[in-house]
Amino acid sequence: MIRALTSLDLEDVQTVFDSAFSQDEAPLTYSVIRELITEHSEPESLCLGYVVEDTVAAAVAFSAVQFSAESLLSAYILAPLATHPKYQKQGFATSMIRVAIDHLTRQKIDAVLVYGDPNYYQQYGFSVELGQHFVPPYPLQYEFGWQALMLSDAAIKGGPHRFSCVAALSDPSLW
């Protein structure tokens, strides 16, 4: 079952991130999703969990980005995403991403951005070429991983489009 995550899920979510990431990466990525779950932003972040037998087995967050005042675009960034190793390769992440993309499409959001493995995210329609139209707030360690998915037919002319993120993602070490 996929549902919105709340502060009551934080212990399970930490277990997922501690299990899915290295000892170096887990605290940093968990702190991002913890902040997105507990912080109220406008517009609200979308934090989803895949629950198996009352336990969060996978978690993902989508948070709004802010473009300059003259931009008419709206977008969210997918970060972070983790599935407990015990539940990997069962389609939990895929299901959560698809549910979120459907939700954001119904909300009339123009694009979703992601910084990750193109071989993984291309299955959802993300494109490195489209990503070039959007400039992240910090230099990227792996530029090939920056991607975008258009959810609407909004024109992306006049770019590249610079944006800022919610506080949880406003740490250069994440990029």
Backbone bond lengths (Angstrom), bond angles and torsions (degrees), N, CA, C in turn:
res aa  C-N    CA-C-N  psi(-1)  N-CA   C-N-CA  omega(-1)  CA-C   N-CA-C  phi
1 M - - - 1.444 - - 1.536 109.35 -
2 I 1.303 115.87 136.53 1.465 121.58 177.03 1.518 107.83 -103.44
3 R 1.323 115.29 133.28 1.470 119.81 178.15 1.520 109.39 -151.58
4 A 1.334 114.29 165.78 1.464 120.43 177.21 1.530 109.30 -67.42
5 L 1.315 115.43 141.55 1.465 121.01 177.26 1.525 110.02 -87.17
6 T 1.337 115.54 146.93 1.463 121.57 176.84 1.527 108.45 -129.56
7 S 1.305 115.59 175.64 1.470 120.03 178.66 1.530 111.56 -61.15
8 L 1.322 118.22 -22.06 1.466 121.22 177.04 1.526 112.27 -68.75
9 D 1.334 117.41 -15.26 1.465 122.49 -178.96 1.526 113.48 -95.22
10 L 1.321 117.85 -1.51 1.467 119.98 -170.45 1.529 113.80 -59.09
11 E 1.317 118.51 -37.66 1.466 119.94 -179.78 1.537 110.52 -64.04
12 D 1.328 116.90 -45.49 1.468 120.43 177.25 1.529 111.24 -63.22
13 V 1.315 116.38 -43.09 1.463 120.55 -178.94 1.531 109.96 -62.27
14 Q 1.325 117.20 -41.32 1.466 119.60 178.02 1.534 110.49 -62.13
15 T 1.311 117.49 -40.55 1.466 120.57 177.58 1.534 110.49 -60.68
16 V 1.330 116.96 -42.42 1.466 120.82 177.81 1.525 110.31 -59.54
17 F 1.323 117.04 -49.28 1.470 120.36 -176.81 1.527 111.91 -69.42
18 D 1.324 117.22 -38.97 1.464 120.09 177.30 1.524 111.25 -62.85
19 S 1.324 116.69 -33.13 1.463 121.07 -178.69 1.523 112.69 -82.76
20 A 1.316 117.04 -31.63 1.465 121.30 -173.87 1.526 113.82 -87.83
21 F 1.334 117.31 -23.43 1.465 121.29 -176.29 1.523 110.95 -115.78
22 S 1.314 115.27 163.42 1.465 120.47 176.84 1.528 109.94 -67.52
23 Q 1.324 116.19 166.11 1.472 120.88 178.37 1.519 111.41 -59.14
24 D 1.326 117.58 -30.19 1.463 120.68 179.26 1.529 111.79 -77.04
25 E 1.336 116.47 -40.54 1.464 120.84 -175.08 1.528 113.90 -83.72
26 A 1.313 117.51 -31.78 1.469 120.81 -173.25 1.527 113.58 -56.30
27 P 1.340 119.52 -49.74 1.473 117.93 -178.47 1.536 113.01 -61.13
28 L 1.317 116.49 -38.52 1.464 120.45 -178.70 1.529 111.07 -68.25
29 T 1.330 117.24 -48.05 1.464 119.65 -178.62 1.529 111.29 -69.13
30 Y 1.327 116.98 -37.39 1.465 118.99 178.00 1.525 110.53 -64.86
31 S 1.331 117.59 -39.43 1.469 119.34 -179.59 1.528 111.21 -62.10
32 V 1.334 116.99 -32.56 1.466 120.47 178.06 1.523 110.24 -65.58
33 I 1.328 117.15 -52.00 1.470 118.15 -176.90 1.524 111.16 -69.70
34 R 1.331 117.24 -33.49 1.476 119.31 176.94 1.526 109.71 -59.96
35 E 1.325 116.30 -45.38 1.463 120.11 -179.95 1.533 111.22 -65.54
36 L 1.332 116.88 -39.04 1.463 119.66 -179.99 1.535 111.56 -67.97
37 I 1.319 116.92 -33.96 1.467 120.35 178.54 1.529 110.64 -70.74
38 T 1.325 117.26 -39.89 1.471 120.60 -172.32 1.522 113.81 -94.15
39 E 1.319 117.91 -22.38 1.469 121.68 -177.89 1.527 109.55 -86.74
40 H 1.297 116.17 139.49 1.457 120.45 176.35 1.515 108.40 -102.75
41 S 1.310 115.37 116.51 1.460 121.19 179.49 1.523 108.26 -117.29
42 E 1.293 115.84 165.21 1.453 121.29 177.67 1.517 108.37 -124.81
43 P 1.317 119.23 114.38 1.455 126.06 -1.80 1.529 112.13 -72.02
44 E 1.319 115.17 160.57 1.459 122.02 -177.23 1.529 111.77 -63.76
45 S 1.325 115.91 145.46 1.462 120.61 170.67 1.524 108.30 -73.87
46 L 1.312 115.68 153.30 1.452 122.43 177.35 1.523 107.15 -108.27
47 C 1.328 116.97 108.32 1.464 122.59 -178.95 1.521 108.00 -115.90
48 L 1.336 115.36 117.66 1.453 120.89 -175.48 1.518 111.48 -117.94
49 G 1.318 115.06 148.09 1.447 121.02 174.22 1.510 109.98 -127.62
50 Y 1.321 115.16 146.44 1.461 121.07 171.43 1.510 105.64 -99.97
51 V 1.319 116.54 116.74 1.461 122.33 -172.37 1.528 110.04 -105.70
52 V 1.327 115.26 129.13 1.457 122.82 176.74 1.524 107.24 -124.18
53 E 1.322 117.22 121.11 1.469 121.78 179.44 1.532 111.95 49.47
54 D 1.326 116.12 50.41 1.466 124.14 176.71 1.529 114.44 65.79
55 T 1.339 117.38 16.52 1.459 121.51 178.91 1.529 109.22 -124.75
56 V 1.319 117.10 135.54 1.466 120.75 176.32 1.526 108.04 -71.34
57 A 1.341 115.53 119.26 1.462 121.92 -179.15 1.527 112.07 -99.58
58 A 1.332 116.29 -22.22 1.461 122.00 -179.68 1.524 108.14 -154.07
59 A 1.332 115.51 153.08 1.462 120.11 -178.26 1.523 109.91 -146.40
60 V 1.326 114.70 147.28 1.462 121.06 177.78 1.527 108.64 -147.92
61 A 1.326 115.33 151.50 1.467 120.40 176.41 1.525 109.52 -131.43
62 F 1.313 114.43 145.12 1.459 123.58 173.92 1.529 105.87 -128.54
63 S 1.319 117.34 124.24 1.464 120.35 -179.81 1.526 109.50 -126.00
64 A 1.323 115.15 148.71 1.462 121.14 -177.85 1.522 110.95 -70.29
65 V 1.313 115.07 146.21 1.465 121.05 171.13 1.517 107.43 -109.89
66 Q 1.316 115.70 157.40 1.467 121.33 -178.50 1.520 109.98 -116.16
67 F 1.325 115.59 124.08 1.451 121.61 175.83 1.520 108.76 -94.25
68 S 1.319 116.68 172.08 1.459 120.45 176.74 1.529 109.42 -60.98
69 A 1.298 115.44 158.91 1.469 121.94 -174.80 1.523 112.63 -57.24
70 E 1.333 117.62 -32.34 1.466 119.44 -177.27 1.532 112.95 -79.91
71 S 1.315 117.77 -11.25 1.462 120.86 179.18 1.524 110.85 -79.91
72 L 1.306 115.75 138.39 1.458 121.26 178.10 1.535 111.63 -98.54
73 L 1.333 116.64 1.16 1.461 121.27 -177.83 1.523 111.84 -77.17
74 S 1.328 114.60 150.87 1.460 121.42 170.86 1.525 107.40 -128.50
75 A 1.324 116.14 141.83 1.466 119.54 -178.50 1.522 110.44 -154.40
76 Y 1.318 113.90 157.92 1.461 122.98 172.69 1.513 107.87 -124.09
77 I 1.319 115.99 156.52 1.455 120.97 175.35 1.526 108.73 -114.83
78 L 1.317 115.51 135.35 1.456 122.90 178.66 1.524 107.13 -88.15
79 A 1.310 117.08 110.58 1.469 121.42 178.19 1.519 108.81 -179.79
80 P 1.285 116.76 132.25 1.463 129.76 -6.00 1.526 111.10 -95.25
81 L 1.332 114.99 173.52 1.456 123.84 178.79 1.518 108.12 -135.18
82 A 1.326 117.09 133.63 1.466 120.76 176.62 1.518 110.20 -152.19
83 T 1.326 114.90 145.07 1.459 122.47 173.21 1.519 107.68 -127.53
84 H 1.323 116.85 132.07 1.461 120.94 177.06 1.531 107.92 -57.58
85 P 1.337 118.54 135.46 1.469 120.95 -177.78 1.537 114.01 -52.09
86 K 1.300 117.26 -32.24 1.469 121.65 179.18 1.534 111.88 -61.89
87 Y 1.332 116.28 -24.34 1.465 121.52 -175.20 1.526 113.49 -113.95
88 Q 1.324 117.75 6.11 1.461 119.82 -179.73 1.522 111.09 -69.28
89 K 1.320 115.25 157.30 1.465 123.80 178.88 1.533 112.48 66.21
90 Q 1.327 116.29 24.88 1.463 120.59 177.15 1.529 111.81 -116.58
91 G 1.345 116.65 5.13 1.461 120.81 175.90 1.514 115.42 85.05
92 F 1.341 118.24 10.06 1.465 119.98 -178.50 1.527 111.43 -65.03
93 A 1.337 117.00 -47.26 1.468 120.42 179.80 1.524 110.12 -62.87
94 T 1.312 116.43 -43.29 1.466 120.80 179.08 1.525 110.37 -58.24
95 S 1.315 116.70 -46.06 1.472 120.47 -179.65 1.523 110.95 -61.52
96 M 1.338 117.54 -45.00 1.468 120.37 -179.52 1.520 111.34 -64.09
97 I 1.329 117.04 -43.47 1.466 120.22 -179.55 1.522 110.06 -63.07
98 R 1.310 117.54 -43.69 1.470 120.31 -179.72 1.534 111.55 -64.50
99 V 1.327 117.29 -42.01 1.471 120.81 177.33 1.533 109.87 -60.82
100 A 1.326 116.48 -44.37 1.471 120.48 -179.35 1.529 111.39 -65.04
101 I 1.331 117.24 -43.98 1.463 120.41 179.73 1.526 110.06 -62.45
102 D 1.324 117.16 -42.04 1.470 120.20 176.56 1.528 110.91 -60.76
103 H 1.327 116.58 -44.45 1.473 121.28 179.31 1.528 110.89 -61.41
104 L 1.334 116.65 -47.49 1.470 120.55 -178.33 1.525 111.27 -66.06
105 T 1.326 116.81 -34.41 1.464 120.43 176.50 1.529 110.21 -64.14
106 R 1.329 116.93 -43.80 1.472 120.63 178.05 1.530 111.33 -64.80
107 Q 1.340 117.09 -28.06 1.460 121.54 178.60 1.529 111.90 -81.61
108 K 1.333 116.82 2.10 1.473 123.54 178.23 1.538 112.67 67.98
109 I 1.331 116.94 30.11 1.463 121.68 174.30 1.524 107.34 -75.46
110 D 1.331 117.18 140.25 1.457 121.09 -174.99 1.524 114.40 -81.87
111 A 1.333 117.24 -35.40 1.467 118.92 -172.87 1.526 111.12 -150.97
112 V 1.325 114.33 156.13 1.465 121.76 170.08 1.518 106.48 -122.60
113 L 1.318 116.37 134.63 1.455 123.56 -179.28 1.521 108.75 -111.21
114 V 1.335 116.35 150.95 1.462 119.98 177.35 1.524 109.00 -152.36
115 Y 1.323 114.96 148.41 1.465 122.63 176.53 1.521 106.31 -120.30
116 G 1.323 115.70 99.19 1.453 119.87 -176.55 1.516 111.44 -171.07
117 D 1.312 115.94 -167.53 1.458 123.47 -175.82 1.533 110.81 -68.72
118 P 1.345 117.42 114.59 1.470 119.60 179.74 1.534 112.71 -58.94
119 N 1.328 117.71 -33.10 1.461 120.17 179.59 1.522 111.55 -63.56
120 Y 1.320 117.51 -29.25 1.460 121.27 177.78 1.533 111.11 -83.24
121 Y 1.321 116.99 -50.61 1.464 120.62 -171.41 1.522 114.47 -76.67
122 Q 1.322 118.53 -16.34 1.476 119.23 178.79 1.523 111.83 -64.61
123 Q 1.336 118.20 -23.22 1.466 120.21 178.27 1.530 112.40 -64.04
124 Y 1.328 116.65 -18.99 1.457 121.40 178.39 1.521 111.94 -98.59
125 G 1.329 116.77 -1.60 1.457 121.03 179.64 1.516 114.91 100.18
126 F 1.336 117.96 3.37 1.462 120.38 177.68 1.522 109.33 -67.83
127 S 1.323 115.09 147.46 1.458 121.36 -176.35 1.532 110.62 -136.75
128 V 1.323 115.19 132.72 1.468 120.86 174.86 1.527 109.12 -64.32
129 E 1.329 117.63 -38.79 1.466 121.25 -179.92 1.525 111.36 -61.47
130 L 1.327 117.19 -44.47 1.467 119.73 176.83 1.526 111.11 -65.50
131 G 1.315 116.64 -34.06 1.461 120.85 178.97 1.514 113.01 -58.86
132 Q 1.320 116.94 -27.96 1.465 120.93 -179.55 1.527 112.69 -65.29
133 H 1.314 117.29 -15.58 1.466 121.19 178.43 1.532 112.32 -82.42
134 F 1.332 116.76 -6.70 1.464 121.87 -176.69 1.528 108.82 -125.70
135 V 1.334 116.31 128.66 1.469 121.21 -176.91 1.524 109.29 -105.85
136 P 1.341 116.72 114.16 1.467 119.20 179.74 1.525 111.16 -65.57
137 P 1.321 116.87 161.80 1.460 120.48 -175.23 1.531 114.86 -71.73
138 Y 1.327 117.21 -14.23 1.472 121.00 -178.21 1.523 109.03 -135.17
139 P 1.339 117.16 155.55 1.470 119.49 175.62 1.532 110.34 -60.20
140 L 1.320 115.22 143.35 1.460 121.08 -178.31 1.526 110.49 -93.01
141 Q 1.310 116.26 138.75 1.462 120.95 175.55 1.537 109.79 -71.32
142 Y 1.336 116.80 -36.15 1.460 122.67 -179.41 1.529 108.30 -128.84
143 E 1.328 116.45 89.37 1.465 120.71 -175.12 1.523 113.01 -59.20
144 F 1.329 117.51 -30.08 1.463 121.03 -178.52 1.537 112.48 -64.52
145 G 1.335 117.42 -14.55 1.449 121.04 -177.65 1.522 114.83 -90.77
146 W 1.323 117.71 -3.22 1.462 120.56 -177.10 1.526 109.16 -84.87
147 Q 1.347 116.75 122.70 1.457 121.15 -172.83 1.527 111.47 -141.31
148 A 1.321 114.51 163.07 1.469 120.74 177.55 1.519 109.36 -140.72
149 L 1.316 113.78 155.15 1.456 123.20 174.39 1.519 106.40 -131.16
150 M 1.325 116.88 122.59 1.453 120.26 177.37 1.524 108.99 -85.98
151 L 1.335 115.42 129.80 1.462 121.50 178.92 1.520 111.76 -101.90
152 S 1.317 116.33 -11.75 1.464 121.22 -179.55 1.526 108.01 -134.12
153 D 1.304 115.35 177.44 1.461 119.33 176.98 1.534 111.33 -95.21
154 A 1.326 116.18 23.54 1.470 120.97 178.40 1.525 109.97 -58.84
155 A 1.297 115.27 139.02 1.454 120.37 178.55 1.523 109.79 -72.72
156 I 1.313 116.03 134.51 1.468 119.92 177.22 1.521 110.36 -107.87
157 K 1.348 115.24 22.46 1.462 120.81 177.22 1.525 109.19 -67.58
158 G 1.312 115.06 162.11 1.458 119.63 177.31 1.514 111.93 82.71
159 G 1.297 117.23 4.27 1.470 121.45 -178.93 1.508 110.27 -83.35
160 P 1.276 116.95 -173.69 1.460 124.40 8.00 1.536 111.81 -72.64
161 H 1.315 114.21 149.47 1.459 121.71 -175.68 1.523 110.48 -95.59
162 R 1.314 115.81 119.06 1.470 121.48 177.80 1.515 108.92 -87.87
163 F 1.330 115.29 148.26 1.462 119.27 -178.57 1.517 110.19 -147.18
164 S 1.312 114.92 167.17 1.464 121.25 172.52 1.524 107.53 -121.26
165 C 1.324 115.18 161.92 1.468 121.80 -175.94 1.515 110.65 -113.35
166 V 1.330 115.09 171.63 1.459 121.02 171.32 1.527 108.17 -64.57
167 A 1.315 116.29 161.96 1.462 121.97 -176.41 1.527 112.78 -54.15
168 A 1.327 118.01 -38.35 1.460 121.14 -176.77 1.526 112.90 -60.94
169 L 1.317 116.92 -27.39 1.475 121.08 179.99 1.528 112.95 -103.28
170 S 1.305 117.12 5.35 1.470 121.70 -177.31 1.519 111.28 -91.29
171 D 1.313 115.55 51.92 1.457 123.60 178.49 1.523 107.40 -129.08
172 P 1.328 119.13 114.08 1.468 121.05 -177.05 1.532 113.74 -54.97
173 S 1.322 118.60 -27.35 1.464 120.12 -178.51 1.529 112.80 -68.81
174 L 1.329 117.19 -15.08 1.460 120.73 177.79 1.523 112.27 -79.08
175 W 1.304 115.64 -17.37 1.457 120.35 -172.49 1.514 110.50 -102.51
